[in-house]
């Protein structure tokens, strides 16, 4: 009986330590984490969620993410696709445009994963990360490429590029006029 009591004490201490470590991990991980219940309402957000979105836990608990981040650029399709995947017990990865608490729009990459007990989905864990800088860089690169293409296509001189193997991979239309090729 004394041995059983010691084993119970060890088990309790172990479970407490694991729970404490998981709580610390959720708060210290460098990703935004939110937990939703089976009805899609927020039940938990970590500190990085607050840093990423500007919303405090008290502002989002009990609300649906689609309602929280509502804006004119997000039609809810990503949330609908995520809900469909979660109902099937599958994860879903998508990109969202969200409105931060200060009104600014941000692009976020989000992974929605089901919280399952047996075959029943009990809710969802969503991990978010801000990709606004990446999106702005991609837009700037596309704009730069577009300007370069307009310049190269309308130049009177021959413009060409070659790969590391020495083979020409682009030649401007001016080559036809300058070399007399029709």
N, C-alpha and C positions, 0 to 999 in steps of 0.2 A: 504494500500500500504506500509506503514511503517512496519506493522506486517509481510508482505510478504518479505520485504527486510531483516528483522531480521531473519526470518526462513531460507532464502537463505544463509545468513551469517553463521548461526549455522550449517547448512548442510555442507557448504564448509569447515568450521573449523573441523567438525567431520570427513569428508572424508580425509582431510589433516592429521589429527592425526592418523587415521587408517592406511593410506598409510605410514606415518613415522614409526609407530610401526611395520608394516609388514617388512619394509626395515631393521629396526634394528634387528628384529627377524631373518631374513634371514642371516644377517651378523654375528650375535652372537650365533646362534645355533651351537652346537658341532657336526654337521654332515656336510659332503660335499654335497653341493647342486649345481646342474647345471640345466639350463633350455634350452631346444632345441626347435627350431621352427618346423613347419610341415614338412620341408625337412630334419630334423635330424641334423641340424647344431646348435652349441652352441651359445646361445644369452646372457647367464648370468652364472657366477660362483660366489660363495661366497668365503670368506676368507679361510674357512676350506678346500674348494676344492684346493686352492693354497697350503695350508699346507700339505694336504694329498698327492697331486700328484707332487708338486714341479713346476707345470706350472702356470704362471701368466695368468690373464685374457687376456692380449694382445696376448698371444701365442696360445690361444684356440678359441677365438671368431671367428665365421664363419666357423669352422672346425667340422668334425664329430668325435665323441669320438673314434670310431673304428680306425680311422686314427691316432688320437693323441696317443693312448695307444698301437699301433700295436707292436706285438712281436711274436716269434716263438711258444709260448705255448698257444696262444689264436687263435682259428680258426674262430672266429666271430659267432659261433652258438648261444651264449647267446644274442648277439645283434640282430640276425635274429629272435629268439624266442620272444624277447622283442618287436621288431617292429610288429610282427604278433599280439601279444596281444594288443598292443597299437592301431592298426588299428581296432580292435574289440571293442575298448573303455575299455579295461581291463588293470589292473596293472600286472606287471611281476616282480618276485623276482629271482635273480640269483647270481652266484659267477663268478667273472672274474679274470684273471691274467692280470695285466696291467704293462706297463713299465713307471716308474716315469721319470721325467725330467732328473734326474741324472743317468739314465740307469738301476737302480735297479728294479727288478721285485717285485710286491706286489700282494697279494690276496685281493680282495675287494668283499664285499657283496653289491649288488646294488638293489634298488627297482625303477623300471621305472613306473611312473604313468601318465596317459593321461591328457593333458590340454584340456578340452572340452568346446565348446560353443554350446549348444543344442546337436545335434547328430554329430557335426563335431569336429574331433580331430584337435586342433590348434598347438599341440606340445606335449612336454613331460617334466616332472620334474623328475630328477634322484637324488636319495639320496644314497650316497656311504659311506661305512665305511671300514676301513682297518681291515682285519681279518688275516693278515700275522702271527702274534704271535700265534693266535689260531690254524692256520693250522700247523705251526711248532710244536706246542705242541702235536697235534693229531698224526703227523708223528712220533715224538719222542716216544709217548706212544705205537704206533703200533710196532715200532722197539724194544722197551723194552719188550713188550709182546712176540714178536717173539723170542728174545734171551732167555727169561724165559722158553718159551715152549720147545725150543731145549734143554735147560739144563734139564728141568724136564723130558722130553721124553727119554733122554739118561742117566739119573742118575742110579746108581746101588742101591741106597737106595730108600725106599718108600717115596714119597712126596705126601702129600695130603692137601686139604683145606676143611674147613667146613664153612657153613653159620652160622648166629647168632642162628639158631634153632638147631644147633648141627649136622645137617645132612651133610654127606660128599658130596661135590659137584665136587670134582676132586680127582682122585687118579692116580699116575703115572703108566706107564706100568710095572715098576719094581715089583709091587705087585704080578703079576703073577709068576715071577721067584722066589722071596723071599718066598712066601707062597706056592709055588709048584702048583699053579693053571694053568691049560693049556687051 
